[in-house]
Amino acid sequence: MGDSFLEQLMEDSVFLKAERRLDTELVDKLILQLNRIYPQILTDKEATKFRNLDVPTNVRLGELLTHLQGKGEEACREFYRALHLHVEEVYYSLPTRIRLRDSLDPLTFPSIHQQKHVLNDRGPLFFLGCFSLAVGMSLLYYYSEAKVSGGSRALGMAALGLKRKAQEVLIWYTEDSLMK
């Protein structure tokens, strides 16, 4: 994901303004975090303005987000850091975080490279078993037809361990060969 924090904040702003978990207390924690640790991002005067309780919380949050976007990339990054520190469940619910998590999750979007080599999930022994059965049947068919005159008795014997339909086909083939 090549989005800058500024672009992410622009995208997440709508979600953050509508988020009910961001109450007055949490918004104040975010403002104080930015003001105390990064006074260059949020001065005391600006922090006081954004903490004004006469203004509804979602309006103050919207103004704060617009202010941070105006301050640039570093301010947006520090807002995300404060949000992650104080309100982790909201941070992980952000649309940009969900998109990032889904793009990195191999179960959501399995890579083409991994799928290219997976033929089935049964493993190499299953393949070897099927291959040897096919080779055995073909060798049995080839040598029994060439060596035994009048049909293939081996195919009739091979039918003993098979299911009813397969037995009928092999026995019919054996009987048909013997009648010729």
N, C-alpha and C positions, 0 to 999 in steps of 0.2 A: 504494500500500500504506500503510495508516494505522496499522500496528502500531508500538508503541513498542519501544524496545530491550529493555525489561524483558519484554514479551510475546514478542519474538523469542527472547530467551535462554531463556525457559521452554520454548518450542517446540524450540529447538536443543539443549537440555541432554541429551536422550536420545541424540541423534546424537553429541554431543561426548564423552559418557561411554564410548560404544562405539567411538569412533574410535581405531584402532590407530596412526595416524601421530602422535598426541599422546603421545609417550613422556615419560619423566622429565625429560630435558633441556629439551624444548620447554615443558612445564608450568612448569618452574622459570624459564625465560625470561619467560613470561607473568606469573608472580608477581612477579619482580624488576622488570619493566616497570611494573606497577601500583604496586608499593611505592616505587620510586625517583621516578617522575614524579608519581604521585598518592598521596602518603602519607595523605591524608584518606580515600581509598578503601580502602587496604590498609596498615595500620600495620606497623611492624617486628615487633611481637609476632605479629600475624596472619600475616605473610609467613613467619616462622619456623615457625609451626604448619603452614602449608600446604606447606612445603618439607621436612617430616619424612620421611626416606627409609624409616622403619620402617613407614609406612602405604603400601599399594599406590597407584600413580599414579592409577588410575581412581577410587579412593575419595577421594583428595586433590582431584582435579579436581571431583568431584561436590560435595564440601564447599565448594570455592571458588565454584562456580557458585551454590550456595544462598546463600552469604555475599554474593555480589555482588547477587543478586536482592533480598536484604534491605536492601542499601545504597541501592537505587533506580535510577532511570533513568540518571543520570550515570555510575554505576559500571558499568552494563551497556554503555553506549556506549564507555567506555574499554576494557573487555575486548574488544569487537569491534575497536577500533582496534589494540590490541596483537596480537590474533589475526591481523589483516590484515597487520600489519607483520612478524611472525615466522613465520607459517605460512600463507602466501597460498593454497596449494592446498587446505588444509582450510577456510579461510574461504570460498572460492568453491564448496565442496562442501556447505555448510550448507543445510538444507532451505529456510530463509527466503531465502537468497541465490538459490537456484535458482528459487524461486517469483517473486521480484522480477525476475530476469533474463528469465524466460519472460513475465511480464506486460508487460515493456517491449519485447520482441522482436516487431517487426511481422510477421516471417515465421511465428512461432508462432501468434499471434492477430491476423490482419489486421483492420484496422478496417473497420467496415461502411461508413463514409464513402468509403473508397478503392474498395471493391468496387461501390458504387452506380453509378459511372460507367463501369465497365469492361464493355463488351459482348462484346468478343473481343480477342484479342491480335494481330490482323492489321493493325490500323491504319486510318487514314482512306482511303488509296488503295484498299484492298480494298473498303471500303464504296462508294466512288464508282464503282469498276469494276462491282460487282454492280448498283448502282442504275442506271447508264447502260445496262447490258445489258438490264435489265428494261424501262426506258423505251424503248430502241431496239426491242426485240421487240414491245412493245405498240403503238408507233407504226407499225411495219411491218405488224403484223396489222390494225390499224384502217384505215390508208390503202390497203393492198392489197385488202382486202375491199370497200371502198367504191368504188375507182376501177377495178379490173380486173374485168371481167365474166367469169363462168365459173370463178372460183377464184383462188387466190393462187399465181402463178408465183414471186413473191419468196420465199415460204416454201420452195419447192422449191430455189431457188438458195441459200438460207440453210443448207440441209441439207448442202451440200458440205463444210463445215469441221467437221462434228460427228461424234461416234462412231457406230458402226454402228446401235445401237438407236434413237438420236435421229434418224438419217437415215431409217430405216424409217418411224418415226412421222410425220415431216414430209412425206415423199414420199407416204405413204398418204393423209394429210390433203389434200395437193395434188391427187392423182389422184381422190380422192373428190369434191372440190369441182368438178373439171373435168367429171366424169361427170354432174353434176346439171344 
